[in-house]
Amino acid sequence: MKTIPILAILAAMAAYFFAWWSVVVVAALVGLLANPKNAAAAYGIGFAGVGLAWSTYVLFLNFQNQGLLAGKIAQILQVPSSAHLLALTIFIGSLAGGMGCMTGALLRQIFNKYKEATA
């Protein structure tokens, strides 16, 4: 379980300095290097880690502008409230992180099978 805070910190740094999709790349690298038990565990690690980072970052940005931007975007997208918009944003980021980490873990499994076959 030490992987989740590490992923959260790395994903938060990536989201701050790079584009939004950089958290998926970070999650894939963590999934590749952390060697989780299986793909489901990797998905859970990615979902929780990126979800934690994404929620912290989204809430920080929302409180920074006192919720004005989220409220206006919620009106434009016809979402019931800005809280729904924030929850949807966090959920989408968590899904992307989970899939990224699972991709890294499955890529590691492919490398391990290839190494076993050639040995």
PDB file as gemmi writes it, atoms N, CA and C in Angstrom:
CRYST1    1.000    1.000    1.000  90.00  90.00  90.00 P 1                      
ATOM      1  N   MET A   1       0.800  -1.201   0.000  1.00  0.00           N  
ATOM      2  CA  MET A   1       0.000   0.000   0.000  1.00  0.00           C  
ATOM      3  C   MET A   1       0.843   1.266   0.000  1.00  0.00           C  
ATOM      4  N   LYS A   2       2.148   1.135   0.002  1.00  0.00           N  
ATOM      5  CA  LYS A   2       3.011   2.308  -0.083  1.00  0.00           C  
ATOM      6  C   LYS A   2       2.985   2.909  -1.484  1.00  0.00           C  
ATOM      7  N   THR A   3       2.464   2.160  -2.434  1.00  0.00           N  
ATOM      8  CA  THR A   3       2.462   2.612  -3.813  1.00  0.00           C  
ATOM      9  C   THR A   3       1.459   3.737  -4.043  1.00  0.00           C  
ATOM     10  N   ILE A   4       0.335   3.708  -3.346  1.00  0.00           N  
ATOM     11  CA  ILE A   4      -0.713   4.707  -3.569  1.00  0.00           C  
ATOM     12  C   ILE A   4      -0.240   6.119  -3.236  1.00  0.00           C  
ATOM     13  N   PRO A   5       0.380   6.371  -2.074  1.00  0.00           N  
ATOM     14  CA  PRO A   5       0.854   7.743  -1.826  1.00  0.00           C  
ATOM     15  C   PRO A   5       1.963   8.188  -2.780  1.00  0.00           C  
ATOM     16  N   ILE A   6       2.814   7.241  -3.165  1.00  0.00           N  
ATOM     17  CA  ILE A   6       3.872   7.585  -4.121  1.00  0.00           C  
ATOM     18  C   ILE A   6       3.255   8.002  -5.445  1.00  0.00           C  
ATOM     19  N   LEU A   7       2.277   7.220  -5.914  1.00  0.00           N  
ATOM     20  CA  LEU A   7       1.601   7.547  -7.160  1.00  0.00           C  
ATOM     21  C   LEU A   7       0.856   8.871  -7.042  1.00  0.00           C  
ATOM     22  N   ALA A   8       0.225   9.122  -5.899  1.00  0.00           N  
ATOM     23  CA  ALA A   8      -0.505  10.374  -5.714  1.00  0.00           C  
ATOM     24  C   ALA A   8       0.431  11.576  -5.799  1.00  0.00           C  
ATOM     25  N   ILE A   9       1.585  11.475  -5.176  1.00  0.00           N  
ATOM     26  CA  ILE A   9       2.539  12.588  -5.210  1.00  0.00           C  
ATOM     27  C   ILE A   9       3.075  12.804  -6.632  1.00  0.00           C  
ATOM     28  N   LEU A  10       3.454  11.710  -7.296  1.00  0.00           N  
ATOM     29  CA  LEU A  10       3.977  11.835  -8.656  1.00  0.00           C  
ATOM     30  C   LEU A  10       2.912  12.341  -9.628  1.00  0.00           C  
ATOM     31  N   ALA A  11       1.670  11.868  -9.467  1.00  0.00           N  
ATOM     32  CA  ALA A  11       0.590  12.321 -10.337  1.00  0.00           C  
ATOM     33  C   ALA A  11       0.268  13.794 -10.104  1.00  0.00           C  
ATOM     34  N   ALA A  12       0.315  14.224  -8.849  1.00  0.00           N  
ATOM     35  CA  ALA A  12       0.056  15.638  -8.556  1.00  0.00           C  
ATOM     36  C   ALA A  12       1.129  16.525  -9.176  1.00  0.00           C  
ATOM     37  N   MET A  13       2.370  16.089  -9.092  1.00  0.00           N  
ATOM     38  CA  MET A  13       3.452  16.868  -9.704  1.00  0.00           C  
ATOM     39  C   MET A  13       3.299  16.898 -11.226  1.00  0.00           C  
ATOM     40  N   ALA A  14       2.938  15.771 -11.810  1.00  0.00           N  
ATOM     41  CA  ALA A  14       2.758  15.721 -13.260  1.00  0.00           C  
ATOM     42  C   ALA A  14       1.591  16.601 -13.695  1.00  0.00           C  
ATOM     43  N   ALA A  15       0.492  16.573 -12.946  1.00  0.00           N  
ATOM     44  CA  ALA A  15      -0.675  17.397 -13.300  1.00  0.00           C  
ATOM     45  C   ALA A  15      -0.373  18.884 -13.157  1.00  0.00           C  
ATOM     46  N   TYR A  16       0.492  19.223 -12.235  1.00  0.00           N  
ATOM     47  CA  TYR A  16       0.823  20.635 -12.036  1.00  0.00           C  
ATOM     48  C   TYR A  16       1.715  21.169 -13.158  1.00  0.00           C  
ATOM     49  N   PHE A  17       2.682  20.367 -13.600  1.00  0.00           N  
ATOM     50  CA  PHE A  17       3.653  20.855 -14.565  1.00  0.00           C  
ATOM     51  C   PHE A  17       3.334  20.511 -16.021  1.00  0.00           C  
ATOM     52  N   PHE A  18       2.545  19.465 -16.253  1.00  0.00           N  
ATOM     53  CA  PHE A  18       2.290  19.007 -17.616  1.00  0.00           C  
ATOM     54  C   PHE A  18       0.791  18.965 -17.884  1.00  0.00           C  
ATOM     55  N   ALA A  19       0.430  18.417 -19.034  1.00  0.00           N  
ATOM     56  CA  ALA A  19      -0.976  18.317 -19.427  1.00  0.00           C  
ATOM     57  C   ALA A  19      -1.711  17.310 -18.539  1.00  0.00           C  
ATOM     58  N   TRP A  20      -3.033  17.315 -18.617  1.00  0.00           N  
ATOM     59  CA  TRP A  20      -3.841  16.456 -17.745  1.00  0.00           C  
ATOM     60  C   TRP A  20      -3.546  14.979 -17.956  1.00  0.00           C  
ATOM     61  N   TRP A  21      -3.217  14.589 -19.173  1.00  0.00           N  
ATOM     62  CA  TRP A  21      -3.015  13.171 -19.479  1.00  0.00           C  
ATOM     63  C   TRP A  21      -1.669  12.658 -18.973  1.00  0.00           C  
ATOM     64  N   SER A  22      -0.837  13.523 -18.460  1.00  0.00           N  
ATOM     65  CA  SER A  22       0.453  13.075 -17.937  1.00  0.00           C  
ATOM     66  C   SER A  22       0.286  12.183 -16.705  1.00  0.00           C  
ATOM     67  N   VAL A  23      -0.844  12.305 -16.000  1.00  0.00           N  
ATOM     68  CA  VAL A  23      -1.077  11.425 -14.859  1.00  0.00           C  
ATOM     69  C   VAL A  23      -1.241   9.977 -15.306  1.00  0.00           C  
ATOM     70  N   VAL A  24      -1.734   9.765 -16.510  1.00  0.00           N  
ATOM     71  CA  VAL A  24      -1.885   8.405 -17.043  1.00  0.00           C  
ATOM     72  C   VAL A  24      -0.506   7.808 -17.320  1.00  0.00           C  
ATOM     73  N   VAL A  25       0.390   8.596 -17.853  1.00  0.00           N  
ATOM     74  CA  VAL A  25       1.750   8.131 -18.126  1.00  0.00           C  
ATOM     75  C   VAL A  25       2.461   7.805 -16.815  1.00  0.00           C  
ATOM     76  N   VAL A  26       2.304   8.655 -15.818  1.00  0.00           N  
ATOM     77  CA  VAL A  26       2.912   8.409 -14.510  1.00  0.00           C  
ATOM     78  C   VAL A  26       2.339   7.134 -13.896  1.00  0.00           C  
ATOM     79  N   ALA A  27       1.030   6.948 -13.994  1.00  0.00           N  
ATOM     80  CA  ALA A  27       0.400   5.741 -13.451  1.00  0.00           C  
ATOM     81  C   ALA A  27       0.899   4.493 -14.175  1.00  0.00           C  
ATOM     82  N   ALA A  28       1.098   4.584 -15.490  1.00  0.00           N  
ATOM     83  CA  ALA A  28       1.611   3.440 -16.237  1.00  0.00           C  
ATOM     84  C   ALA A  28       3.035   3.108 -15.808  1.00  0.00           C  
ATOM     85  N   LEU A  29       3.847   4.114 -15.596  1.00  0.00           N  
ATOM     86  CA  LEU A  29       5.216   3.869 -15.135  1.00  0.00           C  
ATOM     87  C   LEU A  29       5.240   3.257 -13.736  1.00  0.00           C  
ATOM     88  N   VAL A  30       4.357   3.724 -12.872  1.00  0.00           N  
ATOM     89  CA  VAL A  30       4.276   3.139 -11.529  1.00  0.00           C  
ATOM     90  C   VAL A  30       3.797   1.698 -11.618  1.00  0.00           C  
ATOM     91  N   GLY A  31       2.819   1.422 -12.464  1.00  0.00           N  
ATOM     92  CA  GLY A  31       2.351   0.059 -12.648  1.00  0.00           C  
ATOM     93  C   GLY A  31       3.416  -0.850 -13.220  1.00  0.00           C  
ATOM     94  N   LEU A  32       4.262  -0.302 -14.060  1.00  0.00           N  
ATOM     95  CA  LEU A  32       5.355  -1.077 -14.645  1.00  0.00           C  
ATOM     96  C   LEU A  32       6.441  -1.369 -13.618  1.00  0.00           C  
ATOM     97  N   LEU A  33       6.759  -0.398 -12.775  1.00  0.00           N  
ATOM     98  CA  LEU A  33       7.873  -0.541 -11.841  1.00  0.00           C  
ATOM     99  C   LEU A  33       7.475  -1.133 -10.490  1.00  0.00           C  
ATOM    100  N   ALA A  34       6.225  -0.946 -10.064  1.00  0.00           N  
ATOM    101  CA  ALA A  34       5.823  -1.377  -8.726  1.00  0.00           C  
ATOM    102  C   ALA A  34       5.563  -2.876  -8.638  1.00  0.00           C  
ATOM    103  N   ASN A  35       5.308  -3.531  -9.743  1.00  0.00           N  
ATOM    104  CA  ASN A  35       5.051  -4.971  -9.798  1.00  0.00           C  
ATOM    105  C   ASN A  35       3.895  -5.390  -8.885  1.00  0.00           C  
ATOM    106  N   PRO A  36       2.665  -4.897  -9.173  1.00  0.00           N  
ATOM    107  CA  PRO A  36       1.521  -5.334  -8.372  1.00  0.00           C  
ATOM    108  C   PRO A  36       1.198  -6.807  -8.624  1.00  0.00           C  
ATOM    109  N   LYS A  37       0.390  -7.400  -7.732  1.00  0.00           N  
ATOM    110  CA  LYS A  37       0.092  -8.825  -7.805  1.00  0.00           C  
ATOM    111  C   LYS A  37      -0.590  -9.220  -9.117  1.00  0.00           C  
ATOM    112  N   ASN A  38      -1.583  -8.436  -9.518  1.00  0.00           N  
ATOM    113  CA  ASN A  38      -2.310  -8.728 -10.753  1.00  0.00           C  
ATOM    114  C   ASN A  38      -2.864  -7.433 -11.326  1.00  0.00           C  
ATOM    115  N   ALA A  39      -3.588  -7.555 -12.428  1.00  0.00           N  
ATOM    116  CA  ALA A  39      -4.099  -6.369 -13.103  1.00  0.00           C  
ATOM    117  C   ALA A  39      -5.161  -5.650 -12.269  1.00  0.00           C  
ATOM    118  N   ALA A  40      -5.959  -6.410 -11.533  1.00  0.00           N  
ATOM    119  CA  ALA A  40      -6.989  -5.786 -10.699  1.00  0.00           C  
ATOM    120  C   ALA A  40      -6.369  -4.965  -9.573  1.00  0.00           C  
ATOM    121  N   ALA A  41      -5.316  -5.484  -8.964  1.00  0.00           N  
ATOM    122  CA  ALA A  41      -4.626  -4.728  -7.920  1.00  0.00           C  
ATOM    123  C   ALA A  41      -3.993  -3.474  -8.498  1.00  0.00           C  
ATOM    124  N   ALA A  42      -3.431  -3.581  -9.684  1.00  0.00           N  
ATOM    125  CA  ALA A  42      -2.837  -2.419 -10.336  1.00  0.00           C  
ATOM    126  C   ALA A  42      -3.904  -1.368 -10.641  1.00  0.00           C  
ATOM    127  N   TYR A  43      -5.066  -1.825 -11.082  1.00  0.00           N  
ATOM    128  CA  TYR A  43      -6.155  -0.886 -11.363  1.00  0.00           C  
ATOM    129  C   TYR A  43      -6.571  -0.156 -10.085  1.00  0.00           C  
ATOM    130  N   GLY A  44      -6.684  -0.886  -8.996  1.00  0.00           N  
ATOM    131  CA  GLY A  44      -7.053  -0.268  -7.723  1.00  0.00           C  
ATOM    132  C   GLY A  44      -6.027   0.743  -7.249  1.00  0.00           C  
ATOM    133  N   ILE A  45      -4.752   0.397  -7.414  1.00  0.00           N  
ATOM    134  CA  ILE A  45      -3.683   1.328  -7.028  1.00  0.00           C  
ATOM    135  C   ILE A  45      -3.759   2.599  -7.872  1.00  0.00           C  
ATOM    136  N   GLY A  46      -3.921   2.440  -9.171  1.00  0.00           N  
ATOM    137  CA  GLY A  46      -4.006   3.605 -10.058  1.00  0.00           C  
ATOM    138  C   GLY A  46      -5.239   4.440  -9.792  1.00  0.00           C  
ATOM    139  N   PHE A  47      -6.368   3.775  -9.569  1.00  0.00           N  
ATOM    140  CA  PHE A  47      -7.621   4.487  -9.297  1.00  0.00           C  
ATOM    141  C   PHE A  47      -7.503   5.300  -8.019  1.00  0.00           C  
ATOM    142  N   ALA A  48      -6.996   4.674  -6.965  1.00  0.00           N  
ATOM    143  CA  ALA A  48      -6.893   5.369  -5.680  1.00  0.00           C  
ATOM    144  C   ALA A  48      -5.822   6.457  -5.697  1.00  0.00           C  
ATOM    145  N   GLY A  49      -4.667   6.154  -6.272  1.00  0.00           N  
ATOM    146  CA  GLY A  49      -3.572   7.120  -6.268  1.00  0.00           C  
ATOM    147  C   GLY A  49      -3.869   8.352  -7.092  1.00  0.00           C  
ATOM    148  N   VAL A  50      -4.306   8.146  -8.316  1.00  0.00           N  
ATOM    149  CA  VAL A  50      -4.618   9.297  -9.173  1.00  0.00           C  
ATOM    150  C   VAL A  50      -5.885   9.986  -8.681  1.00  0.00           C  
ATOM    151  N   GLY A  51      -6.834   9.220  -8.156  1.00  0.00           N  
ATOM    152  CA  GLY A  51      -8.037   9.842  -7.600  1.00  0.00           C  
ATOM    153  C   GLY A  51      -7.713  10.763  -6.440  1.00  0.00           C  
ATOM    154  N   LEU A  52      -6.793  10.341  -5.585  1.00  0.00           N  
ATOM    155  CA  LEU A  52      -6.374  11.183  -4.465  1.00  0.00           C  
ATOM    156  C   LEU A  52      -5.688  12.457  -4.968  1.00  0.00           C  
ATOM    157  N   ALA A  53      -4.775  12.306  -5.903  1.00  0.00           N  
ATOM    158  CA  ALA A  53      -4.069  13.470  -6.438  1.00  0.00           C  
ATOM    159  C   ALA A  53      -5.014  14.387  -7.202  1.00  0.00           C  
ATOM    160  N   TRP A  54      -5.869  13.786  -8.014  1.00  0.00           N  
ATOM    161  CA  TRP A  54      -6.787  14.559  -8.847  1.00  0.00           C  
ATOM    162  C   TRP A  54      -7.775  15.319  -7.969  1.00  0.00           C  
ATOM    163  N   SER A  55      -8.306  14.673  -6.938  1.00  0.00           N  
ATOM    164  CA  SER A  55      -9.271  15.345  -6.076  1.00  0.00           C  
ATOM    165  C   SER A  55      -8.617  16.496  -5.309  1.00  0.00           C  
ATOM    166  N   THR A  56      -7.408  16.278  -4.841  1.00  0.00           N  
ATOM    167  CA  THR A  56      -6.698  17.349  -4.140  1.00  0.00           C  
ATOM    168  C   THR A  56      -6.465  18.538  -5.065  1.00  0.00           C  
ATOM    169  N   TYR A  57      -6.026  18.250  -6.281  1.00  0.00           N  
ATOM    170  CA  TYR A  57      -5.722  19.325  -7.226  1.00  0.00           C  
ATOM    171  C   TYR A  57      -6.992  20.053  -7.676  1.00  0.00           C  
ATOM    172  N   VAL A  58      -8.043  19.297  -7.961  1.00  0.00           N  
ATOM    173  CA  VAL A  58      -9.298  19.905  -8.406  1.00  0.00           C  
ATOM    174  C   VAL A  58      -9.906  20.761  -7.298  1.00  0.00           C  
ATOM    175  N   LEU A  59      -9.891  20.244  -6.083  1.00  0.00           N  
ATOM    176  CA  LEU A  59     -10.452  21.027  -4.981  1.00  0.00           C  
ATOM    177  C   LEU A  59      -9.598  22.263  -4.673  1.00  0.00           C  
ATOM    178  N   PHE A  60      -8.285  22.135  -4.820  1.00  0.00           N  
ATOM    179  CA  PHE A  60      -7.411  23.298  -4.647  1.00  0.00           C  
ATOM    180  C   PHE A  60      -7.754  24.382  -5.672  1.00  0.00           C  
ATOM    181  N   LEU A  61      -7.885  23.986  -6.927  1.00  0.00           N  
ATOM    182  CA  LEU A  61      -8.215  24.965  -7.958  1.00  0.00           C  
ATOM    183  C   LEU A  61      -9.606  25.553  -7.753  1.00  0.00           C  
ATOM    184  N   ASN A  62     -10.544  24.729  -7.297  1.00  0.00           N  
ATOM    185  CA  ASN A  62     -11.904  25.210  -7.068  1.00  0.00           C  
ATOM    186  C   ASN A  62     -11.944  26.219  -5.921  1.00  0.00           C  
ATOM    187  N   PHE A  63     -11.240  25.929  -4.835  1.00  0.00           N  
ATOM    188  CA  PHE A  63     -11.221  26.869  -3.709  1.00  0.00           C  
ATOM    189  C   PHE A  63     -10.423  28.122  -4.033  1.00  0.00           C  
ATOM    190  N   GLN A  64      -9.477  27.999  -4.934  1.00  0.00           N  
ATOM    191  CA  GLN A  64      -8.653  29.152  -5.294  1.00  0.00           C  
ATOM    192  C   GLN A  64      -9.491  30.242  -5.972  1.00  0.00           C  
ATOM    193  N   ASN A  65     -10.469  29.826  -6.784  1.00  0.00           N  
ATOM    194  CA  ASN A  65     -11.309  30.829  -7.442  1.00  0.00           C  
ATOM    195  C   ASN A  65     -12.718  30.867  -6.842  1.00  0.00           C  
ATOM    196  N   GLN A  66     -12.861  30.328  -5.640  1.00  0.00           N  
ATOM    197  CA  GLN A  66     -14.094  30.361  -4.861  1.00  0.00           C  
ATOM    198  C   GLN A  66     -15.263  29.679  -5.579  1.00  0.00           C  
ATOM    199  N   GLY A  67     -14.974  28.714  -6.420  1.00  0.00           N  
ATOM    200  CA  GLY A  67     -16.003  27.926  -7.088  1.00  0.00           C  
ATOM    201  C   GLY A  67     -16.698  28.614  -8.241  1.00  0.00           C  
ATOM    202  N   LEU A  68     -16.233  29.786  -8.632  1.00  0.00           N  
ATOM    203  CA  LEU A  68     -16.901  30.520  -9.700  1.00  0.00           C  
ATOM    204  C   LEU A  68     -16.778  29.808 -11.049  1.00  0.00           C  
ATOM    205  N   LEU A  69     -15.587  29.343 -11.370  1.00  0.00           N  
ATOM    206  CA  LEU A  69     -15.375  28.699 -12.660  1.00  0.00           C  
ATOM    207  C   LEU A  69     -16.152  27.387 -12.765  1.00  0.00           C  
ATOM    208  N   ALA A  70     -16.129  26.597 -11.711  1.00  0.00           N  
ATOM    209  CA  ALA A  70     -16.866  25.330 -11.722  1.00  0.00           C  
ATOM    210  C   ALA A  70     -18.365  25.575 -11.851  1.00  0.00           C  
ATOM    211  N   GLY A  71     -18.860  26.592 -11.201  1.00  0.00           N  
ATOM    212  CA  GLY A  71     -20.282  26.923 -11.307  1.00  0.00           C  
ATOM    213  C   GLY A  71     -20.678  27.324 -12.713  1.00  0.00           C  
ATOM    214  N   LYS A  72     -19.844  28.116 -13.359  1.00  0.00           N  
ATOM    215  CA  LYS A  72     -20.156  28.545 -14.727  1.00  0.00           C  
ATOM    216  C   LYS A  72     -20.045  27.391 -15.719  1.00  0.00           C  
ATOM    217  N   ILE A  73     -19.035  26.536 -15.539  1.00  0.00           N  
ATOM    218  CA  ILE A  73     -18.898  25.380 -16.425  1.00  0.00           C  
ATOM    219  C   ILE A  73     -20.048  24.405 -16.206  1.00  0.00           C  
ATOM    220  N   ALA A  74     -20.489  24.253 -14.972  1.00  0.00           N  
ATOM    221  CA  ALA A  74     -21.640  23.386 -14.685  1.00  0.00           C  
ATOM    222  C   ALA A  74     -22.894  23.918 -15.371  1.00  0.00           C  
ATOM    223  N   GLN A  75     -23.072  25.222 -15.411  1.00  0.00           N  
ATOM    224  CA  GLN A  75     -24.213  25.806 -16.121  1.00  0.00           C  
ATOM    225  C   GLN A  75     -24.115  25.556 -17.615  1.00  0.00           C  
ATOM    226  N   ILE A  76     -22.926  25.724 -18.166  1.00  0.00           N  
ATOM    227  CA  ILE A  76     -22.747  25.520 -19.604  1.00  0.00           C  
ATOM    228  C   ILE A  76     -23.016  24.075 -19.998  1.00  0.00           C  
ATOM    229  N   LEU A  77     -22.504  23.125 -19.194  1.00  0.00           N  
ATOM    230  CA  LEU A  77     -22.669  21.703 -19.491  1.00  0.00           C  
ATOM    231  C   LEU A  77     -23.992  21.145 -18.978  1.00  0.00           C  
ATOM    232  N   GLN A  78     -24.804  21.992 -18.352  1.00  0.00           N  
ATOM    233  CA  GLN A  78     -26.108  21.619 -17.804  1.00  0.00           C  
ATOM    234  C   GLN A  78     -25.995  20.484 -16.788  1.00  0.00           C  
ATOM    235  N   VAL A  79     -24.973  20.581 -15.944  1.00  0.00           N  
ATOM    236  CA  VAL A  79     -24.792  19.666 -14.821  1.00  0.00           C  
ATOM    237  C   VAL A  79     -25.541  20.282 -13.644  1.00  0.00           C  
ATOM    238  N   PRO A  80     -26.206  19.452 -12.803  1.00  0.00           N  
ATOM    239  CA  PRO A  80     -27.028  20.015 -11.725  1.00  0.00           C  
ATOM    240  C   PRO A  80     -26.317  21.013 -10.814  1.00  0.00           C  
ATOM    241  N   SER A  81     -25.066  20.740 -10.447  1.00  0.00           N  
ATOM    242  CA  SER A  81     -24.347  21.675  -9.574  1.00  0.00           C  
ATOM    243  C   SER A  81     -22.851  21.553  -9.826  1.00  0.00           C  
ATOM    244  N   SER A  82     -22.127  22.482  -9.254  1.00  0.00           N  
ATOM    245  CA  SER A  82     -20.672  22.436  -9.409  1.00  0.00           C  
ATOM    246  C   SER A  82     -20.081  21.252  -8.651  1.00  0.00           C  
ATOM    247  N   ALA A  83     -20.727  20.815  -7.573  1.00  0.00           N  
ATOM    248  CA  ALA A  83     -20.249  19.640  -6.839  1.00  0.00           C  
ATOM    249  C   ALA A  83     -20.344  18.384  -7.704  1.00  0.00           C  
ATOM    250  N   HIS A  84     -21.402  18.274  -8.490  1.00  0.00           N  
ATOM    251  CA  HIS A  84     -21.525  17.144  -9.417  1.00  0.00           C  
ATOM    252  C   HIS A  84     -20.416  17.191 -10.472  1.00  0.00           C  
ATOM    253  N   LEU A  85     -20.128  18.378 -10.943  1.00  0.00           N  
ATOM    254  CA  LEU A  85     -19.071  18.531 -11.936  1.00  0.00           C  
ATOM    255  C   LEU A  85     -17.716  18.133 -11.363  1.00  0.00           C  
ATOM    256  N   LEU A  86     -17.423  18.548 -10.138  1.00  0.00           N  
ATOM    257  CA  LEU A  86     -16.163  18.180  -9.501  1.00  0.00           C  
ATOM    258  C   LEU A  86     -16.082  16.673  -9.277  1.00  0.00           C  
ATOM    259  N   ALA A  87     -17.181  16.060  -8.834  1.00  0.00           N  
ATOM    260  CA  ALA A  87     -17.193  14.611  -8.615  1.00  0.00           C  
ATOM    261  C   ALA A  87     -16.992  13.863  -9.932  1.00  0.00           C  
ATOM    262  N   LEU A  88     -17.623  14.332 -10.976  1.00  0.00           N  
ATOM    263  CA  LEU A  88     -17.456  13.703 -12.293  1.00  0.00           C  
ATOM    264  C   LEU A  88     -16.027  13.846 -12.795  1.00  0.00           C  
ATOM    265  N   THR A  89     -15.431  14.997 -12.577  1.00  0.00           N  
ATOM    266  CA  THR A  89     -14.047  15.226 -12.985  1.00  0.00           C  
ATOM    267  C   THR A  89     -13.092  14.305 -12.225  1.00  0.00           C  
ATOM    268  N   ILE A  90     -13.291  14.167 -10.932  1.00  0.00           N  
ATOM    269  CA  ILE A  90     -12.446  13.284 -10.112  1.00  0.00           C  
ATOM    270  C   ILE A  90     -12.624  11.838 -10.540  1.00  0.00           C  
ATOM    271  N   PHE A  91     -13.861  11.431 -10.831  1.00  0.00           N  
ATOM    272  CA  PHE A  91     -14.128  10.057 -11.248  1.00  0.00           C  
ATOM    273  C   PHE A  91     -13.459   9.750 -12.586  1.00  0.00           C  
ATOM    274  N   ILE A  92     -13.523  10.660 -13.526  1.00  0.00           N  
ATOM    275  CA  ILE A  92     -12.893  10.446 -14.833  1.00  0.00           C  
ATOM    276  C   ILE A  92     -11.373  10.376 -14.687  1.00  0.00           C  
ATOM    277  N   GLY A  93     -10.797  11.236 -13.862  1.00  0.00           N  
ATOM    278  CA  GLY A  93      -9.361  11.176 -13.611  1.00  0.00           C  
ATOM    279  C   GLY A  93      -8.952   9.875 -12.943  1.00  0.00           C  
ATOM    280  N   SER A  94      -9.767   9.395 -12.013  1.00  0.00           N  
ATOM    281  CA  SER A  94      -9.477   8.132 -11.338  1.00  0.00           C  
ATOM    282  C   SER A  94      -9.536   6.963 -12.310  1.00  0.00           C  
ATOM    283  N   LEU A  95     -10.534   6.959 -13.183  1.00  0.00           N  
ATOM    284  CA  LEU A  95     -10.630   5.900 -14.201  1.00  0.00           C  
ATOM    285  C   LEU A  95      -9.399   5.890 -15.105  1.00  0.00           C  
ATOM    286  N   ALA A  96      -8.982   7.071 -15.526  1.00  0.00           N  
ATOM    287  CA  ALA A  96      -7.805   7.165 -16.391  1.00  0.00           C  
ATOM    288  C   ALA A  96      -6.558   6.672 -15.669  1.00  0.00           C  
ATOM    289  N   GLY A  97      -6.402   7.013 -14.409  1.00  0.00           N  
ATOM    290  CA  GLY A  97      -5.262   6.550 -13.627  1.00  0.00           C  
ATOM    291  C   GLY A  97      -5.275   5.047 -13.427  1.00  0.00           C  
ATOM    292  N   GLY A  98      -6.441   4.497 -13.153  1.00  0.00           N  
ATOM    293  CA  GLY A  98      -6.561   3.055 -12.992  1.00  0.00           C  
ATOM    294  C   GLY A  98      -6.198   2.303 -14.260  1.00  0.00           C  
ATOM    295  N   MET A  99      -6.684   2.799 -15.377  1.00  0.00           N  
ATOM    296  CA  MET A  99      -6.363   2.144 -16.651  1.00  0.00           C  
ATOM    297  C   MET A  99      -4.892   2.291 -17.006  1.00  0.00           C  
ATOM    298  N   GLY A 100      -4.307   3.436 -16.681  1.00  0.00           N  
ATOM    299  CA  GLY A 100      -2.884   3.624 -16.940  1.00  0.00           C  
ATOM    300  C   GLY A 100      -2.020   2.682 -16.119  1.00  0.00           C  
ATOM    301  N   CYS A 101      -2.324   2.561 -14.841  1.00  0.00           N  
ATOM    302  CA  CYS A 101      -1.548   1.683 -13.963  1.00  0.00           C  
ATOM    303  C   CYS A 101      -1.733   0.223 -14.369  1.00  0.00           C  
ATOM    304  N   MET A 102      -2.947  -0.146 -14.757  1.00  0.00           N  
ATOM    305  CA  MET A 102      -3.195  -1.508 -15.210  1.00  0.00           C  
ATOM    306  C   MET A 102      -2.435  -1.793 -16.505  1.00  0.00           C  
ATOM    307  N   THR A 103      -2.346  -0.815 -17.373  1.00  0.00           N  
ATOM    308  CA  THR A 103      -1.583  -0.974 -18.604  1.00  0.00           C  
ATOM    309  C   THR A 103      -0.111  -1.228 -18.307  1.00  0.00           C  
ATOM    310  N   GLY A 104       0.444  -0.478 -17.376  1.00  0.00           N  
ATOM    311  CA  GLY A 104       1.837  -0.690 -16.990  1.00  0.00           C  
ATOM    312  C   GLY A 104       2.066  -2.065 -16.400  1.00  0.00           C  
ATOM    313  N   ALA A 105       1.138  -2.535 -15.556  1.00  0.00           N  
ATOM    314  CA  ALA A 105       1.277  -3.858 -14.937  1.00  0.00           C  
ATOM    315  C   ALA A 105       1.175  -4.965 -15.984  1.00  0.00           C  
ATOM    316  N   LEU A 106       0.255  -4.818 -16.929  1.00  0.00           N  
ATOM    317  CA  LEU A 106       0.121  -5.828 -17.984  1.00  0.00           C  
ATOM    318  C   LEU A 106       1.326  -5.820 -18.921  1.00  0.00           C  
ATOM    319  N   LEU A 107       1.890  -4.651 -19.146  1.00  0.00           N  
ATOM    320  CA  LEU A 107       3.107  -4.575 -19.953  1.00  0.00           C  
ATOM    321  C   LEU A 107       4.258  -5.285 -19.254  1.00  0.00           C  
ATOM    322  N   ARG A 108       4.333  -5.162 -17.949  1.00  0.00           N  
ATOM    323  CA  ARG A 108       5.359  -5.878 -17.184  1.00  0.00           C  
ATOM    324  C   ARG A 108       5.173  -7.381 -17.303  1.00  0.00           C  
ATOM    325  N   GLN A 109       3.920  -7.837 -17.265  1.00  0.00           N  
ATOM    326  CA  GLN A 109       3.648  -9.268 -17.419  1.00  0.00           C  
ATOM    327  C   GLN A 109       4.081  -9.767 -18.799  1.00  0.00           C  
ATOM    328  N   ILE A 110       3.870  -8.953 -19.815  1.00  0.00           N  
ATOM    329  CA  ILE A 110       4.311  -9.337 -21.159  1.00  0.00           C  
ATOM    330  C   ILE A 110       5.825  -9.463 -21.199  1.00  0.00           C  
ATOM    331  N   PHE A 111       6.535  -8.500 -20.587  1.00  0.00           N  
ATOM    332  CA  PHE A 111       7.999  -8.567 -20.555  1.00  0.00           C  
ATOM    333  C   PHE A 111       8.475  -9.809 -19.796  1.00  0.00           C  
ATOM    334  N   ASN A 112       7.814 -10.128 -18.680  1.00  0.00           N  
ATOM    335  CA  ASN A 112       8.200 -11.297 -17.906  1.00  0.00           C  
ATOM    336  C   ASN A 112       7.973 -12.585 -18.686  1.00  0.00           C  
ATOM    337  N   LYS A 113       6.866 -12.685 -19.408  1.00  0.00           N  
ATOM    338  CA  LYS A 113       6.599 -13.882 -20.217  1.00  0.00           C  
ATOM    339  C   LYS A 113       7.617 -14.005 -21.352  1.00  0.00           C  
ATOM    340  N   TYR A 114       7.972 -12.873 -21.944  1.00  0.00           N  
ATOM    341  CA  TYR A 114       8.962 -12.898 -23.018  1.00  0.00           C  
ATOM    342  C   TYR A 114      10.325 -13.320 -22.473  1.00  0.00           C  
ATOM    343  N   LYS A 115      10.677 -12.825 -21.276  1.00  0.00           N  
ATOM    344  CA  LYS A 115      11.956 -13.188 -20.656  1.00  0.00           C  
ATOM    345  C   LYS A 115      11.984 -14.669 -20.318  1.00  0.00           C  
ATOM    346  N   GLU A 116      10.873 -15.227 -19.832  1.00  0.00           N  
ATOM    347  CA  GLU A 116      10.810 -16.645 -19.506  1.00  0.00           C  
ATOM    348  C   GLU A 116      10.884 -17.504 -20.764  1.00  0.00           C  
ATOM    349  N   ALA A 117      10.281 -17.050 -21.843  1.00  0.00           N  
ATOM    350  CA  ALA A 117      10.267 -17.821 -23.071  1.00  0.00           C  
ATOM    351  C   ALA A 117      11.640 -17.847 -23.724  1.00  0.00           C  
ATOM    352  N   THR A 118      12.398 -16.786 -23.576  1.00  0.00           N  
ATOM    353  CA  THR A 118      13.714 -16.744 -24.217  1.00  0.00           C  
ATOM    354  C   THR A 118      14.793 -17.354 -23.328  1.00  0.00           C  
ATOM    355  N   ALA A 119      14.502 -17.553 -22.059  1.00  0.00           N  
ATOM    356  CA  ALA A 119      15.524 -18.111 -21.151  1.00  0.00           C  
ATOM    357  C   ALA A 119      15.637 -19.614 -21.253  1.00  0.00           C  
TER     358      ALA A 119                                                      
END                                                                             
